[in-house]
Structure formats: structure tokens, C-alpha cells
């Protein structure tokens, strides 16, 4: 087993840290990207009113120096659902904040849902008093904001009943619906609603997801990918697929616990089209929703998370890794023909989620599997341990979330680890470390559309 090199142990800037009633220090949810444009990775930490509505963002660089902040980390307002105050905390789930060059000007922007700072009363179960904000990545300066009625109507209600699981996984998913290689579009996912916008924050289309009742729900976080090879992205929700213009490609109930979906290069076609990988029953669909692979509920009784990578040395096609038994440390690896290569148990973590593929060995491979907080190979053996990593704080979100990213500029991916209820970041790399090669960070969909999930 390999021991990773600790490249950075980074305390968050003191002014971005909150101290709770028990004296514990925490930052909140984190995003990464080159905010300053200097070729180095930067960081953004944010907190949310009621755990759901972002109200404070603080940016800092690779040396831990603060760059800018927006909002109030101690905002409290009257709770519309009770007699108490709605307080600012670490987000209930990884939420609607993204870093990306949206307008194609070569500089990163921060895109987020942001609470109205003058709101006097709010509910965490709707988007009343929330706007869509686009900020300059280097300075935090507000470039543009909109609050369309279609956005503010979003809430947790489905058929008059509060459906919490799908609502709390709010996300902004960066996409390309226009086919323009320069600019980006995005999807806002809140509850049963998907809203597509362009880089000017103009609403393009909307979709209401018909599957929201647990466990017969669509994906908590939709995925985007070019499923037909036309240079424009489609949206994958599991039980549904949407074309780049929002028209329906398929609507079909495909099994319980459709927790996770990803767009993957499964068939390796000449036109670059991807396929849809679904956690429910371990499935692969083509761009029209036709089944290419289905493991079934006996093999995958509760598909919590699904990922795709080159996990077997020398194999010409990628493999799937699936957390197949709900919130348990049970993983399986499946080859391109659907044969289960191995079943194994990873280390227990507070919520037994957080699956990711890490290109730890670069292009020469093989890829490794992250599950908090270690790396495993395709045979299920622990391959890499992370020294000097404090125990996670515990609870629903208190575990080490992971960004895969080539931070050191040596073509291999590092892991950026953070616990939303702690006050530091940890970056681990494979030895040997190439000193002085950090001015090559490249921001891709693996970072701005990271599959962070609870």
C-alpha cells in the first residue's frame, strides 16, 4: 500500500471560520477553481441560511490568504415555518454554488443561488427571497443577478406534501446547450424543477420531474453530457432524459433508488457520444433511453452511487464501480460485459457516501477509487492511505468530501479533501512530488460539476 504525500494542510482564513455554541470551528461547503487567473487553484467556502440558502461566500488562495468575501456569516432572520430564528450554518448538503468561466472571457466566475440580504423572514423549504447571482471570480464583484418567478416558485412541495430528499440536493450543473465551444449554460435543480439558463442568465427552458417520492425518485443530482454526438449536452435524470432544448428523450420508471447518475464514455463511439450510467439496478442507457446494460435489483438492491473509470490494468474498456447497498461500505466493480469482477467493503465513514474515481496515476493508469478516506484499486484492495488526516467530525455531512484535480500540474490527479464541519483543507498527491509545477491547474467538468453527494 502506498502512503500519499501531504502537499498542503491549509487552515481556512480565520475570518471565514464560524465557532459554534460548543466552541467547534467550521468553515462550510467548499468549491475549487482558478479564481484569480494565475494558473493556481483557489478555494471558495460558503455558508447557508437555514442550511439551504447561500448567504456568505469567502474566497482564498493556495496559501490560505483571503481574496474576498460576500454576505454575512452570521445572518439570522425570522423563520416563516416557526417561532424561532432561521440561522446561518454549514450547508445541509453540497449545494447551488459553482465556479466556471461561464461567458467565455477567459476568467472564472462564481455562479450561485444567493439569499436577498435584506430579507426579514424566510423558509428553508422554498426559494422565496433567493436570486441567481454571477460574480467575478477574482474580486467577488457582482456582475449580474436575476430573480425570475420560475426560480422563486421552486419549493419542496410535491402534490401538497413536503418531499425533502430530492429538495435538499440543490445544484447548479454547468452544461453546453448551444454548441458554442466558448460559453457555458447551466441547469438549476431544485426539488421537482429543472431550469436551464444561458451565460446571460436568460431562462431557456424548464422541466418538471414526475418522480420525487422516495424511493421512487429521480436522480438527486442530474448529470449532463453529449449523448448524441452533436456537440451539445443532454440532461440525465435517470427516469428521464432531456435533449439540449429541454424536449423529452425518455420518461420511464427504471427502478427504486435512482440516487446517482453520470454521463460516461461507455461504448467508445467515433462521434464522442456518451452514455447514461444509472445507480438504480446498475444500468447503462444510450441517448434514446435504450438499455445497453442492466445488472438488476438482485445485484444492485440500492444503488447509492455509481462511477466509471479504467480500474483494471490493461483492459481496453472502462468499468463501473457502484455503492450497491445503500448507505453501507459495500462496493462492486463491473466489467464492460456486466460481469461482477469483485465485491468488497471499504472503510466505514459517517454517512458511507462520497464515491469518486481518481486518476492518481495519470494517463498511464489505472484509476483508483476514492471512498472516505482512502483510495482502493479495482480489486478492492486499499491502495493509498492519507497520513495526518484528522478523524472526520461525524454526522450527516461530517466526512471528507473529495475533489479530484491536477493541482500540482504533473498530469496526475491529487485529492482535495475537506470536512464541512472542520476548519482546514488537505491536498494529497502521489510521490514523487514535482516541486514548482503548480502553475498548470486546469479547471474541467470534473471540478465544476463535481458529484458531491450526501
N, C-alpha and C positions, 0 to 999 in steps of 0.2 A: 504493500500500500504506500502511496506517495503522500508526503506532507506538503501542503501548499505553502507558498511564501506569502506572508502578510505584507502587501505592498503599501497599504495605508490603514492606519487606525485613526479615524477622523472624528473627534468630538464636534458636535454641531455648535455653531456660534451661540454663545450664552443668551443673546437677545432673541434667539428663535426657540429657546427651550422653555417649556412650561413646568412648573413644580406643582404637583397635585396636593390634595389635602393631607396625604400621608408622607409628603416630603420626597416623593419619587420624581425624577427628572425625565421628561419625554419630549420628543420633537413632533412626531406625527407621521403621516404618509409622505413618501419621497418619490420624486421623478428625477431622471438624469438626462443630460443633453449638453451640447456646447452652446451655452447661453451667450458667452462673450465673443465668440467667433475667433478665438485664438488657437483652435485646434486641440484644446484640452477639454475633458469632461467637467461639467459643472453640475450642481445639485439644487433641487428645489424641495423644500419641506413645506407642508401645509396642514392647517387645522380647519375643523368644520363646526359650524353652529349646529348643535344638536347631533353632532357626529355625521351629518348628511349634507350640509350646505357650506362649501368652502368659503371662509371669511378671512383667512390670513395665509399669505404666501411669503416665504423668505428664501432668497437665492444666495448661494455661497459657492466658492470655487474649490479646486482640488486641494488647496492649502487650508481650507476651513475658514477662509476670510469671507465675511458677509459682503454681498454685492448690492442688494436692495431688498426691501420688503414692502408689502402692500396689505392693508387691512389691520384688523385688531385681534390679537391672540387671546384677548380676554372679553370678547363681545358676549353680552348676555341680553336677551330680550324676553318679553312675556311669552309663555308657552300657550299657543292657541288651543292646545289639547288638554290643558290642566291649569292648576293654580300656581305651579312652580315656575321658575325661570328656565328657559332654554339656554344651555351653556355651551361654550366652545370647548371641544375636546379633540383628541386624536380621532380621525375619521373611523366610522363604524366598519367600513370596508375600503379597500383601494377604490378611489372614486374618479370624478369627472375633471381631471387635470391632465394636460398633455403638453409636451414640448416638441415643436416641429417647425420647419420653415414652411409655413402654410402658403405664403403668397409668392414664393419663388424668388425673393430678393437676395438670397444667399445668407440671410441672417435668421436666427431662430426666434420664434415667437412662443409665448405661453398662452395656451388656449384653455379656458376653464369656465365652468359654471361658478358664478360668484354672487354671494348674497348682496342685496342692497344694504349699504352700511347704515342707512337711516331708518331701516325697518324697525317698528316698535313692537310688533307681535308676529310670531311665525309658528308654523307647524313643520316638524321634520318629515311629515308624510305627504307633502306636496311641494311644488316648485313655485308657489306664490312668493314674491319678493326675491326671485332669483333671475339673473341675467346671464347672457353668454358674453364673455369678455375675451378680447385679444390684446395681449400686452407685449411690448418689446422685451425680448429676452435679456438684453444687456442691461437695461435700466429699469424695467418694470413699468415704464410709461404706458398708459392706456392708449392703444391705437384705435380701437373700435369696440363698441358694445351694442347689443341688441337684446330686446326682451319681447319676442313675438308671442302672441297669445297662445299659439300652439305649444310653445315651451312652458309657459306659466300654467297651462292647464294640466300638465303632467302630474300624476299623483300615484299613490299606492293602491287606489281603489280599482277593483275589477268586479263588475256586476254589483256594486254597492258594498262589497266586502274588502277589507284591507288584506292584500296579498303581499306579505313582507319579503319572502326570499328573493323574488325577481326584482322588486323595487330597490332593495338596498345595494344591489350591484349596478350602480350607475356608472356609465363610462362614456368617454369620447374616443371613438375609433377613427383614426386617420385613414383616408382612402383616396382613390383616384377614380372618380366617376366620369370625368370629362375626357380622359385620354391625353390630357396635357401633361407632358413629362416634367414640367416646371412647377406648377401649382398643385395644391392638395385640396381635397374636400374632406368631409368628416361626417360621421353619424353620431348623434346624441341618442343614447339608450337610457330610458327611464321607465321602469315598470313595464307596461304593455305597449309602450310607444317608442318608435324609432323615427327620428327626424334627421334628414340629410341636408347639409349646408355646403355651400362652396366657400372659397377662401375670402370672399367679401361678406361672409356671414348672411348670405341670402338663402332662404329656405328653398330647397329643390323639390323635396317630396316627403311624404310621411307614410308610415305603415303602422297598423295596429296588430300586434301579435295575438293570435287567438288562444295560445296555450300559456297560461300563467298560474294554474293551480297546482301546487306541489302534491305529488311528484310528477305530475303530467305537465311539466313546464318546458318552455323552450330555453335555449342557452342563456345562462346568466349574463355572459358577455358575448355578443355576436362577434364573428370574425369577418374579415374582408379578404378577397383575393380574386385574381383574374381567372375565372372558371372556364371561359370560352376562348381565351387567347386573343381577344380583340383589343388588348391594351387598356381596358377599363375594368374596374373592380366590381365584383358582385358581393352581396351580403349573405352570410350564412348564419341562420339562427337555429339550425338543427331540424326542427319540424317544418321550417320554411327556408326558401332561398329566394333572394330578390335580385333582379338584374340591376345594372348601373342606374337605370332611370326609375327604380322603385317598383317596376312591374314584377308580378309573381312568377317565379320559375317553378317552384313546387310548394305545396302546402299539404303535408301528410304526417300524421302522427306516427312516430317511429320508435316509441318506447319510453318507459319511465326514466327519470333522472338524466335528462339531456343537459347535464351541468356544464359541459365544456365542448367547444367546437374549435377547429383550426383549419386553415387552408394549407394544403400540403402538396408537394410535387410527387405524387404517388406513382403515376404512370410514366412520367418522363417523356411526355409527348413533345413533338418538334415545335409546336406553336407556343410553348411555355405555359400552357394552361395548367392550373392547379385543380385539386380535388378537395372535397369537403370530408374531413375526419370528424366523427361524432362520438361522444363518450357513451351515449345510450346504446348498450349492446355491442359496442365496438364496431362501428360501421365506417365505410368509405362510400361516398356518392360522387357521381360525375356532375357536370354542370347543369344537367337537366333533372337532377334528383334521382337518377337511376342507381341501383345498388351495384357496387363493384366488389364489396366485401362486407360480410355481416357475421360477426362471431356469435351473436345471440346472447340472450339473458342468462343462460346457464353458465357461459364462460365469463360474462361481464354482468353480474347481477345489479351493480350500482356503479356506473361509470362516472366517477367523480372528476377525473382529469384525463386528458389524452394529449399526447405529443408525438412528434415524428422526427426521426433522426437516423444517422448512419451509425448504428450501435454495434454492428457485427463487423469486425475487421475483414476486409476483402470482399464483402457482399456487394453485388452491383446495385442493389435496390435498397431503399430505406426500410426501416422497421418502425412499428408503433410501440410505445410504452403507455400503459393505461393503469391508473389507480382504479382498480376494478371493483372494490368492495367498500365504497363509501368512504367515510372518514376513518379509515384504518390504514395501517402502513403496508398494505398489500399491493404489489405491483406485478404486472406481467409484461413480457416482451413478445411481440408477434411478428413473424416474418411476412414477406410480401405475398405469400400464398395463404396467409391466415393461420399458419401453424404456430401454436404457442411454444416458443423456444425455452422460456423459463418463467417460473413464478417465484417470487421472493418477497421477503419482508425487509423494509428499510427501518431505520431507527424511528422510534416514536417521537412525535413532536406535538405541541399543544393542541393543534387542530387537524393534524395529519392531512395537510394540503400544502401546495407550493411546488408542484412538479414542473421541471423545466429541462430542456436539452441544452447542454453546454458544449461548445466547440473548443474544448480545453486543449486539444492537440492541433488546432488549426486545420488547414486543408488536408493534411496527411491523415487525420483521424486516428482512431474512431472518436465519435462523440461520446460524452458521458451524460449521466442522468443526475440532475440535482433534486434532492428531496431533503428538506431541512434536517440537519445542516451538514451534508456531506455529498460527495459525488460517488456514483455507482456505475459500474460498467454494464454492458449488455447481458452479461451472465449473472448479474445480481450481486457481484462482489463489491464491497466498499473499496473504491479506487483512490480517493483523495479525502484526507481529513483536513480540517481548518483549525490550526493551533491558535491559542489565545483568544478564542471566541467565547465571550461570557455566556452563561446559560440564558435562554430566552425568558422573557418576563412572564409568559404564560397567558392563558385565556384565549378568547376567540381570535384575536388578531396578534397576540403577543408571541410571534415566532419570526424566524429570519426569512423575510421576503428577499427574492433574488432577481437582480438584473444581469443577464449575460451581456457582456460588452467588451470589445477590444480597447481597453483603457490604456494599455501600455504600448500600443502601436506595433506589436510584433506578430500580428496576424492570428494570434491565439486569443480566445475569449477569456477574460477574467470573470470573476463573480463579484458583484457589488451586493453586499448583504446589509440589511437594516431591520430592526425591530421597531415598529411604530411607537412602542411604549418605552423606548430607550433613548439615549441622547448621543448616539455615535453611529458612524458608518464604518464598515470594514470591507476592504478590497483585497481579494486574494488572487494570486497568479501562480502559474506553473514555473518551476525553476528550469533553466537559469533565467533570471530577470535581466532584460536588456535595458540597462540604465540609460536615461536620456532619450528614450524613444517615445515619449508620451505625447508629442505634438502630432499625432496621427489619428486621434479619435474620430471615428466615422459613425454618424447617427443614422440608424436604419430602423425599419419597422420592428425589429427585434427589441428595440429600446422604446420607441414612441408608442408602439402597440403591445407592450409587454403584457403577458397573460397573467397578471397578478390576480389571485382569487383567494377567497377565504376558505 
